[in-house]
C-alpha cells in the first residue's frame, strides 16, 4: 500500500509540471544603472517545492509570491557581458546533487527541472552624447543672456 502511494506521488509530480511559462528582463542602458540585472519571472503548475536556480555556476534562491516565482542576478556590468545565459531550475534534491557535482566534479551533472535561456544584449549608452540636462541649461542661459541684452539696449 505504501509503495503504491509513493509511485502514485512520483507519477503525480512528473505529470504535474506540464505548464511552464517564463519571461525575462535585463538591464541595457548603462547611463541609468550602475549594475546589470538579470530577472526571470516564471509560472509553473509544479507541486509546491522549494526551487533553486543556477546561473553560470552560481546557485541562487527562487522567490515565490502567489503563483509567480522569480530569480534575480545582479552584478557589475563587466561581470555580465552580452551573452545568452541559461537559468537552470532545480528542486531540493537536484540542487544538492548539483552542489556535490560542482565540488567533486565526478560523475554526471544532474539535469534541471527546467532550463530558461535569457538573451542579454549587453549594456550600451543610448541617446545623445551630451546629457539633456546640459542642453537645457545652455538653452536657459542663452535665453537669459538674450533677454538681458535686449533689456540693456532698452534701458539706454
Secondary structure, DSSP 8 states (H G I E B T S, - for coil): -HHHHHHHHHHHHHHTT--EEEEEEE--BTTT-SSEEEEEEEEE---S---EEEETTEEEE-EEETTEEEEEEEE-GGGS-SEEEEEEEE-HHHHHHHHHHHHH--S-----SEEEEEEE---B--S-SS-HHHHHHHHHHHHHHHHHHHHHHHH-
